[in-house]
Amino acid sequence: LRPPPSLPPPLALMANPAVQPLLATATAGSPFLIIPTPASAVHNLECAFSFDTPLAPAGLFTNLGTHHSFSLAHLPLDVAKTGQPFYLHQKWTKIPREDPAAPVGGDAAAAAAPTKLAIGVAGGFAATDDPAAAFDLEKTNSIYLAPAQTLLTLDDPALPQHLLATAHAVLAHAPAAASTGPVTWEESALVVSKHSETLEQVRGEGSSAAPFAGDV
């Protein structure tokens, strides 16, 4: 089983009636369609085998039963293992943001340069490389039918309701790898211990400790 060399654009269901028999199996009792609960681990932003995300050229495919995601190159491994016919497909495209008030050239570099040793706070280093910082994200969500190697638009009301509910629940679920809170750190002033001047060093026989100041 090989992935298609390229993916066609998503189609409306009416434009591809040949997939109707497959969609007829997308019922509430299907083991291939599991709606995640708040406690579920949903890996909907990164491939299980690579670092591919929805920003990859072919996007990202999320198994609607196991809630694990795969790049186009690794998708056949999951299809062969699980027999899953239904996947959520996410494709993100970066659109450069035009901000007329933003500094340009050397002024932009100077404005972004850290001014202190810190992470995630004003004047420090950025905690993450957020693509939304300089780009708008154009997001396209579809249903991928693995046996037919076909993409269907996710907003098509003709799709089975349980398939739509599962896909939207997986899409809206917080990613399992998401941070539980903001990552921040700032260098604090060094505090001299009150024992530093009076701490007695015990001379031990055969000790490999550093020599006393008076021994040098």
C-alpha positions in Angstrom: 0.0 0.0 0.0 1.6 3.3 -1.1 0.5 6.8 -0.5 -0.7 8.8 -3.6 2.0 10.9 -5.1 -0.1 14.0 -4.6 -3.5 14.8 -3.1 -6.3 16.2 -5.2 -8.3 19.1 -3.7 -11.2 18.2 -1.4 -14.4 17.5 -3.2 -18.0 17.8 -2.2 -19.7 14.5 -1.7 -22.2 15.1 -4.6 -19.2 15.3 -6.9 -18.0 11.8 -5.9 -21.0 9.5 -5.4 -18.8 6.4 -5.8 -17.7 6.7 -2.1 -21.3 6.4 -0.8 -21.0 2.7 0.0 -18.0 3.4 2.2 -19.6 6.3 3.9 -22.6 4.1 4.7 -20.4 2.3 7.3 -19.7 5.6 9.2 -22.3 4.9 11.9 -22.3 5.5 15.6 -21.4 1.8 16.2 -18.3 1.9 14.0 -15.0 1.0 15.8 -13.3 3.4 13.4 -15.1 6.5 14.7 -14.4 7.2 18.3 -15.4 10.6 19.7 -12.7 11.6 22.2 -13.6 12.6 25.8 -11.9 15.4 27.7 -9.6 12.8 29.2 -8.6 11.3 25.9 -5.1 11.7 24.5 -5.5 13.2 21.1 -2.3 13.6 19.0 -3.7 15.9 16.4 -0.8 18.2 15.6 2.2 16.0 14.9 3.0 12.8 13.1 3.7 9.7 15.3 6.8 8.8 13.3 8.2 12.2 12.2 8.0 15.9 13.0 5.5 16.6 10.3 2.6 18.9 11.3 -0.4 20.4 9.4 2.2 22.8 7.9 3.8 19.9 6.0 3.4 20.1 2.2 0.9 17.2 2.3 -0.7 18.1 5.6 -1.4 15.8 8.5 -3.8 12.8 8.7 -5.4 11.9 12.1 -6.9 8.4 12.6 -10.5 9.0 13.8 -10.4 5.8 15.9 -7.0 5.9 17.6 -6.5 9.7 17.5 -2.9 9.3 16.3 -1.6 11.4 13.4 0.6 10.6 10.4 2.3 12.3 7.5 1.5 11.2 4.0 4.6 9.1 3.8 3.7 7.2 7.0 0.0 7.0 6.4 0.1 3.6 4.7 1.7 2.0 7.8 -1.3 3.0 9.9 -3.9 2.0 7.2 -2.2 -1.4 6.9 -2.1 -1.9 10.7 -5.5 -0.6 11.7 -7.6 -0.9 8.6 -8.9 2.6 9.3 -10.8 4.1 6.3 -11.6 7.5 7.9 -9.0 10.2 8.7 -9.2 13.9 9.5 -6.9 15.8 7.1 -5.5 19.1 8.2 -3.5 21.4 5.9 -2.1 24.7 7.1 -0.6 27.3 4.9 1.5 30.3 6.1 0.3 33.7 4.8 2.8 36.5 5.5 1.2 39.1 7.7 1.4 42.7 6.5 1.6 45.1 9.5 2.3 48.7 8.4 3.1 49.7 12.0 5.8 47.0 12.4 9.4 48.1 12.3 11.4 47.1 9.2 15.0 46.2 8.4 17.5 46.8 11.2 14.9 48.4 13.4 12.9 45.1 13.3 16.0 43.1 14.3 16.8 45.6 17.1 13.2 45.4 18.4 13.3 41.6 18.5 16.7 41.3 20.1 16.6 40.1 23.7 17.8 42.6 26.2 18.1 40.4 29.3 18.7 36.7 30.2 15.1 35.5 30.4 12.6 33.2 28.5 9.0 34.0 27.8 9.0 37.5 29.3 9.3 41.0 27.9 12.9 41.7 26.8 13.9 38.0 26.9 14.0 35.1 24.4 10.8 33.7 23.0 9.5 30.5 24.7 8.3 29.0 21.4 8.6 29.5 17.7 5.0 30.5 17.1 4.1 30.6 13.4 1.2 32.9 14.2 3.7 35.6 15.4 4.6 36.7 11.8 2.1 34.8 9.7 -1.6 34.2 9.4 -2.5 30.5 9.1 -4.9 29.4 6.3 -6.4 26.2 7.6 -8.2 23.6 5.4 -9.9 20.6 7.1 -11.1 17.6 5.2 -12.1 14.0 5.5 -9.7 11.5 3.9 -11.1 8.2 2.7 -8.2 5.9 2.7 -9.6 3.1 0.5 -10.6 5.6 -2.2 -7.6 7.9 -1.6 -10.2 10.8 -1.7 -10.5 14.0 0.2 -14.0 15.3 1.0 -14.7 18.8 2.4 -15.4 18.7 6.1 -18.2 21.4 5.9 -20.2 19.2 3.5 -23.6 18.6 5.3 -24.2 15.5 3.2 -21.5 13.6 5.1 -22.7 11.2 7.8 -23.4 13.0 11.1 -21.4 10.7 13.3 -18.4 11.1 10.9 -18.7 14.9 11.2 -19.1 14.8 14.9 -16.0 12.6 15.4 -13.9 14.8 13.1 -14.9 18.0 14.7 -14.4 16.6 18.2 -10.8 15.5 17.3 -10.1 18.8 15.6 -11.3 20.8 18.7 -9.6 18.6 21.3 -6.5 20.0 23.0 -3.4 18.3 21.6 -1.9 15.7 23.9 1.6 17.2 23.6 0.4 20.8 24.4 2.1 22.5 27.3 0.1 22.8 30.5 1.1 26.4 31.0 3.4 29.2 29.8 7.1 28.6 29.9 8.8 31.5 31.6 12.1 32.0 33.4 14.1 35.1 34.4 17.6 35.3 35.8 17.5 36.2 39.5 20.2 38.1 41.4 22.8 35.9 43.1 22.5 35.8 46.9 25.6 35.2 49.0 25.1 32.5 51.6 25.4 33.7 55.2 27.6 30.6 55.8 30.1 31.4 53.1 32.6 33.2 55.3 32.3 31.0 58.4 31.9 27.5 56.9 34.7 25.3 58.3 36.5 22.9 56.0 37.4 19.6 57.7 40.7 18.2 56.6 40.3 14.5 55.9 43.0 11.9 55.4 43.3 10.8 51.8 40.7 13.4 50.8 40.7 14.4 47.2 39.1 17.8 48.0 40.5 21.0 46.7 43.5 22.3 48.9 42.9 24.9 51.6 43.8 28.4 50.8 46.6 28.3 53.4 48.1 25.2 51.7 48.9 27.0 48.4 
